């Protein structure tokens, strides 16, 4: 069933002004990048989809998309619109700047070691969201309802909700409505929360020296200080500090803050200037006990939330979308218990192992105990010097994206 053809067309999509209930295979609640990717992946797998939620807000931040995520976005017809705004991450450099008695050696990873042009690409969020919205608008299998979902009801055979003045029903609902997901709550899926005594200062920088595609992560006693390339002589910054320190830094004038960042970066990119707004994000996380149930599947921050460490957040959400599309494509009923059980198993393992890895790495930087410092130093030395371990670490960091099978053309 192609739901876009069941209504009168409006700007290339179905009209949503009528009162006829809308029935579809899957309804995605939440139109941010994870939700839009899920809608495109499920449509690519042959499902009739409704994407419900307000358009993504303006966002001056950036996102590092790893190679597997880029491959999937290219398949979904999105990457060509994003690529002109993106910078390749060709080299990943880890520098121990803790100043402690036991320090890890510097480790550098190059994408060419895996036969890749880049480990990933750093993209400003506004062009990313615009490209996803344009691809959704082009899809004949997606109805777009740009209003919040309300009155979500989870039933044995379908999920119903109100949106845009009409009812929508689907055999599968995808909760992509953020960390405080009402759809997740309606399905009775619980999460485990935690908090860190840290906050991330994020900003965009101009600098006088080229980055040459190098992403540099300084490890400090309060967390990573990371410079990620952007097009031209520009980089995005994620500086993790104690909350009070991050707030004081954010309150500095542009010139003072730029000089402070340059000193912390040991001037590796030369003179710096602030190139846009800055913000402070508290570091916290959560992970769902189960990623699916009661005809609802969790995607993106509805299922997992990470500190901005290791470029895992949206990339994990994209893998959620790809896994769900792969399983739904094979099923007569995309919201059946067998489908959701398989999705839950796959996503709990992937998200769980990465949550544990990011948490362990972050806490190892904060630990003052000498044995912990020694273990961390030896681990980084081995990762940098032992070729099989080195290649495994690079491939694991990229994360494999399970491409869903394409829908077969109609006869």
ZATI-743934 format. One record per residue (C-alpha): x, y, z; residue in one letter. Coordinates in steps of 0.2 Angstrom, whole numbers, padded with zeros to 4 digits. Layout:
BEGIN
- X; Y; Z; A
...
***
This chain:
BEGIN
- 0000; 0000; 0000; X
- 0007; 0017; -0005; X
- -0002; 0029; 0007; X
- 0004; 0044; -0002; X
- -0008; 0040; -0016; X
- -0023; 0038; -0006; X
- -0025; 0056; -0003; X
- -0025; 0071; -0015; X
- -0007; 0077; -0018; X
- -0001; 0093; -0011; X
- 0017; 0099; -0015; X
- 0022; 0081; -0019; X
- 0014; 0073; -0004; X
- -0003; 0068; 0003; X
- -0015; 0081; 0009; X
- -0017; 0080; 0027; X
- -0032; 0092; 0029; X
- -0046; 0079; 0028; X
- -0054; 0070; 0042; X
- -0052; 0052; 0035; X
- -0041; 0041; 0047; X
- -0024; 0038; 0040; X
- -0019; 0019; 0041; X
- -0001; 0014; 0037; X
- 0012; 0001; 0040; X
- 0023; 0012; 0052; X
- 0021; 0028; 0060; X
- 0037; 0037; 0066; X
- 0035; 0049; 0080; X
- 0048; 0062; 0080; X
- 0055; 0071; 0064; X
- 0073; 0074; 0070; X
- 0088; 0066; 0061; X
- 0085; 0049; 0069; X
- 0066; 0049; 0065; X
- 0068; 0055; 0047; X
- 0082; 0042; 0044; X
- 0070; 0029; 0051; X
- 0056; 0035; 0040; X
- 0067; 0034; 0024; X
- 0074; 0017; 0028; X
- 0057; 0009; 0032; X
- 0050; 0017; 0015; X
- 0065; 0011; 0006; X
- 0061; -0007; 0013; X
- 0044; -0005; 0006; X
- 0033; 0000; 0020; X
- 0020; 0014; 0020; X
- 0025; 0027; 0032; X
- 0019; 0042; 0042; X
- 0032; 0054; 0049; X
- 0024; 0064; 0063; X
- 0032; 0079; 0072; X
- 0037; 0097; 0070; X
- 0052; 0101; 0059; X
- 0069; 0101; 0066; X
- 0074; 0117; 0075; X
- 0089; 0127; 0069; X
- 0104; 0119; 0077; X
- 0122; 0127; 0076; X
- 0130; 0111; 0082; X
- 0139; 0098; 0071; X
- 0138; 0079; 0070; X
- 0152; 0067; 0065; X
- 0144; 0054; 0054; X
- 0154; 0038; 0053; X
- 0157; 0029; 0036; X
- 0143; 0016; 0038; X
- 0131; 0030; 0042; X
- 0137; 0040; 0027; X
- 0135; 0024; 0016; X
- 0117; 0022; 0022; X
- 0112; 0040; 0019; X
- 0120; 0039; 0001; X
- 0109; 0024; -0002; X
- 0093; 0034; 0004; X
- 0097; 0048; -0008; X
- 0102; 0060; 0006; X
- 0121; 0061; 0005; X
- 0123; 0071; -0011; X
- 0115; 0086; -0003; X
- 0125; 0085; 0013; X
- 0142; 0082; 0006; X
- 0146; 0100; 0000; X
- 0144; 0105; 0019; X
- 0155; 0091; 0026; X
- 0173; 0089; 0030; X
- 0182; 0072; 0030; X
- 0189; 0064; 0046; X
- 0204; 0056; 0038; X
- 0215; 0055; 0054; X
- 0210; 0052; 0072; X
- 0224; 0058; 0084; X
- 0223; 0054; 0103; X
- 0234; 0064; 0115; X
- 0237; 0061; 0133; X
- 0236; 0078; 0141; X
- 0232; 0073; 0159; X
- 0249; 0078; 0166; X
- 0249; 0063; 0177; X
- 0263; 0052; 0183; X
- 0258; 0038; 0171; X
- 0254; 0045; 0153; X
- 0248; 0035; 0138; X
- 0258; 0037; 0122; X
- 0250; 0047; 0108; X
- 0240; 0036; 0096; X
- 0236; 0040; 0078; X
- 0224; 0031; 0067; X
- 0223; 0034; 0048; X
- 0208; 0029; 0038; X
- 0219; 0023; 0023; X
- 0224; 0009; 0034; X
- 0206; 0002; 0032; X
- 0206; 0007; 0013; X
- 0194; 0021; 0017; X
- 0195; 0040; 0012; X
- 0189; 0045; 0029; X
- 0183; 0037; 0045; X
- 0168; 0049; 0043; X
- 0162; 0066; 0039; X
- 0159; 0081; 0051; X
- 0142; 0089; 0046; X
- 0134; 0105; 0052; X
- 0116; 0100; 0059; X
- 0106; 0112; 0049; X
- 0111; 0106; 0032; X
- 0110; 0088; 0038; X
- 0092; 0091; 0044; X
- 0088; 0100; 0028; X
- 0094; 0086; 0017; X
- 0084; 0073; 0027; X
- 0068; 0084; 0026; X
- 0070; 0086; 0007; X
- 0072; 0067; 0005; X
- 0057; 0064; 0015; X
- 0047; 0076; 0004; X
- 0052; 0067; -0012; X
- 0047; 0050; -0005; X
- 0031; 0043; -0012; X
- 0029; 0031; 0002; X
- 0030; 0044; 0016; X
- 0016; 0055; 0022; X
- 0023; 0070; 0032; X
- 0013; 0077; 0047; X
- 0023; 0092; 0054; X
- 0013; 0093; 0070; X
- 0016; 0085; 0087; X
- 0008; 0068; 0091; X
- -0005; 0067; 0105; X
- -0016; 0054; 0113; X
- -0005; 0040; 0109; X
- -0014; 0023; 0112; X
- -0005; 0006; 0111; X
- -0016; -0008; 0107; X
- -0013; -0027; 0104; X
- -0014; -0025; 0085; X
- -0010; -0007; 0081; X
- -0005; 0010; 0089; X
- -0016; 0025; 0086; X
- -0012; 0043; 0089; X
- -0019; 0060; 0085; X
- -0009; 0072; 0074; X
- -0013; 0087; 0063; X
- -0032; 0086; 0068; X
- -0034; 0068; 0062; X
- -0031; 0050; 0068; X
- -0016; 0040; 0063; X
- -0015; 0021; 0065; X
- -0001; 0009; 0061; X
- 0005; -0009; 0065; X
- 0022; -0002; 0070; X
- 0026; 0014; 0080; X
- 0043; 0020; 0080; X
- 0048; 0031; 0095; X
- 0060; 0044; 0089; X
- 0054; 0058; 0100; X
- 0069; 0061; 0110; X
- 0076; 0057; 0128; X
- 0059; 0061; 0136; X
- 0049; 0051; 0123; X
- 0030; 0051; 0127; X
- 0029; 0036; 0114; X
- 0041; 0026; 0124; X
- 0031; 0030; 0140; X
- 0015; 0025; 0132; X
- 0022; 0008; 0127; X
- 0028; 0005; 0145; X
- 0047; 0004; 0141; X
- 0058; 0010; 0155; X
- 0076; 0017; 0154; X
- 0090; 0018; 0166; X
- 0097; 0035; 0169; X
- 0114; 0041; 0175; X
- 0123; 0058; 0177; X
- 0141; 0064; 0177; X
- 0149; 0078; 0186; X
- 0154; 0085; 0169; X
- 0147; 0097; 0155; X
- 0152; 0099; 0137; X
- 0156; 0116; 0130; X
- 0153; 0116; 0112; X
- 0158; 0129; 0099; X
- 0163; 0132; 0081; X
- 0181; 0139; 0078; X
- 0191; 0147; 0064; X
- 0209; 0145; 0065; X
- 0225; 0151; 0056; X
- 0232; 0134; 0052; X
- 0224; 0120; 0041; X
- 0218; 0104; 0050; X
- 0222; 0093; 0035; X
- 0207; 0082; 0040; X
- 0214; 0078; 0057; X
- 0203; 0076; 0072; X
- 0213; 0078; 0088; X
- 0207; 0072; 0105; X
- 0216; 0078; 0120; X
- 0213; 0068; 0136; X
- 0213; 0079; 0151; X
- 0209; 0075; 0170; X
- 0191; 0082; 0167; X
- 0187; 0073; 0151; X
- 0191; 0074; 0132; X
- 0195; 0091; 0123; X
- 0191; 0087; 0105; X
- 0194; 0097; 0089; X
- 0184; 0090; 0074; X
- 0187; 0096; 0056; X
- 0174; 0107; 0046; X
- 0176; 0113; 0029; X
- 0190; 0126; 0027; X
- 0201; 0132; 0041; X
- 0187; 0128; 0054; X
- 0183; 0115; 0067; X
- 0170; 0111; 0079; X
- 0175; 0110; 0098; X
- 0169; 0098; 0111; X
- 0177; 0103; 0128; X
- 0172; 0092; 0143; X
- 0175; 0100; 0160; X
- 0167; 0102; 0177; X
- 0150; 0110; 0175; X
- 0155; 0126; 0185; X
- 0171; 0128; 0174; X
- 0161; 0125; 0158; X
- 0149; 0138; 0163; X
- 0163; 0151; 0167; X
- 0171; 0147; 0150; X
- 0154; 0150; 0141; X
- 0152; 0167; 0149; X
- 0169; 0173; 0142; X
- 0169; 0186; 0128; X
- 0174; 0179; 0111; X
- 0192; 0185; 0111; X
- 0196; 0178; 0128; X
- 0187; 0161; 0125; X
- 0197; 0159; 0109; X
- 0213; 0162; 0117; X
- 0209; 0150; 0131; X
- 0205; 0137; 0118; X
- 0221; 0140; 0108; X
- 0231; 0137; 0124; X
- 0222; 0121; 0129; X
- 0225; 0115; 0111; X
- 0243; 0119; 0112; X
- 0241; 0130; 0097; X
- 0241; 0115; 0085; X
- 0229; 0125; 0074; X
- 0237; 0142; 0076; X
- 0227; 0157; 0081; X
- 0209; 0154; 0084; X
- 0192; 0164; 0084; X
- 0175; 0160; 0089; X
- 0164; 0157; 0073; X
- 0146; 0156; 0079; X
- 0136; 0153; 0095; X
- 0143; 0142; 0110; X
- 0133; 0131; 0122; X
- 0135; 0120; 0137; X
- 0127; 0103; 0138; X
- 0126; 0093; 0155; X
- 0134; 0076; 0153; X
- 0121; 0062; 0156; X
- 0115; 0046; 0149; X
- 0101; 0033; 0148; X
- 0098; 0016; 0140; X
- 0082; 0007; 0138; X
- 0080; -0010; 0147; X
- 0071; -0016; 0131; X
- 0072; -0007; 0114; X
- 0055; -0013; 0108; X
- 0038; -0020; 0114; X
- 0019; -0018; 0113; X
- 0021; -0013; 0094; X
- 0033; 0001; 0098; X
- 0052; 0001; 0093; X
- 0064; 0014; 0101; X
- 0076; 0024; 0089; X
- 0089; 0037; 0093; X
- 0088; 0045; 0110; X
- 0072; 0037; 0115; X
- 0082; 0021; 0117; X
- 0099; 0028; 0122; X
- 0108; 0044; 0126; X
- 0127; 0046; 0126; X
- 0139; 0060; 0132; X
- 0146; 0068; 0116; X
- 0161; 0056; 0116; X
- 0167; 0045; 0102; X
- 0154; 0050; 0089; X
- 0142; 0037; 0094; X
- 0125; 0046; 0097; X
- 0117; 0049; 0080; X
- 0127; 0035; 0072; X
- 0119; 0023; 0084; X
- 0102; 0030; 0080; X
- 0106; 0027; 0061; X
- 0110; 0009; 0065; X
- 0094; 0008; 0075; X
- 0084; 0013; 0059; X
- 0094; 0002; 0048; X
- 0091; -0014; 0059; X
- 0073; -0010; 0061; X
- 0071; -0008; 0042; X
- 0080; -0024; 0039; X
- 0069; -0034; 0050; X
- 0053; -0026; 0045; X
- 0056; -0029; 0027; X
- 0056; -0048; 0030; X
- 0039; -0047; 0040; X
- 0021; -0049; 0035; X
- 0017; -0038; 0051; X
- 0031; -0026; 0055; X
- 0025; -0024; 0073; X
- 0023; -0042; 0077; X
- 0032; -0048; 0093; X
- 0044; -0059; 0084; X
- 0050; -0044; 0074; X
- 0052; -0033; 0089; X
- 0060; -0046; 0099; X
- 0074; -0048; 0086; X
- 0076; -0029; 0085; X
- 0077; -0028; 0104; X
- 0091; -0042; 0105; X
- 0101; -0033; 0091; X
- 0100; -0015; 0098; X
- 0102; -0020; 0116; X
- 0119; -0028; 0112; X
- 0125; -0014; 0101; X
- 0119; 0000; 0112; X
- 0124; -0009; 0128; X
- 0142; -0013; 0123; X
- 0145; 0005; 0116; X
- 0137; 0013; 0132; X
- 0149; 0003; 0143; X
- 0164; 0007; 0132; X
- 0160; 0026; 0132; X
- 0157; 0026; 0151; X
- 0172; 0016; 0155; X
- 0183; 0027; 0144; X
- 0176; 0043; 0152; X
- 0178; 0037; 0170; X
- 0195; 0031; 0167; X
- 0200; 0049; 0163; X
- 0192; 0055; 0179; X
- 0201; 0042; 0190; X
- 0216; 0047; 0200; X
- 0220; 0029; 0205; X
- 0237; 0024; 0199; X
- 0232; 0006; 0193; X
- 0218; 0013; 0183; X
- 0230; 0025; 0174; X
- 0242; 0011; 0171; X
- 0228; 0000; 0163; X
- 0223; 0014; 0152; X
- 0240; 0018; 0147; X
- 0244; 0000; 0143; X
- 0228; -0002; 0133; X
- 0231; 0013; 0122; X
- 0249; 0008; 0119; X
- 0243; -0010; 0114; X
- 0229; -0002; 0103; X
- 0242; 0009; 0094; X
- 0256; -0004; 0092; X
- 0248; -0021; 0089; X
- 0241; -0021; 0071; X
- 0227; -0034; 0073; X
- 0221; -0025; 0089; X
- 0223; -0008; 0080; X
- 0212; -0013; 0065; X
- 0199; -0021; 0076; X
- 0198; -0005; 0086; X
- 0196; 0006; 0071; X
- 0183; -0006; 0063; X
- 0173; -0007; 0080; X
- 0173; 0012; 0082; X
- 0166; 0014; 0064; X
- 0151; 0002; 0068; X
- 0143; -0009; 0055; X
- 0127; -0002; 0048; X
- 0115; -0017; 0043; X
- 0108; -0011; 0026; X
- 0090; -0016; 0024; X
- 0084; -0025; 0009; X
- 0077; -0014; -0005; X
- 0058; -0015; -0008; X
- 0055; -0025; -0024; X
- 0047; -0015; -0039; X
- 0029; -0018; -0042; X
- 0025; -0028; -0057; X
***
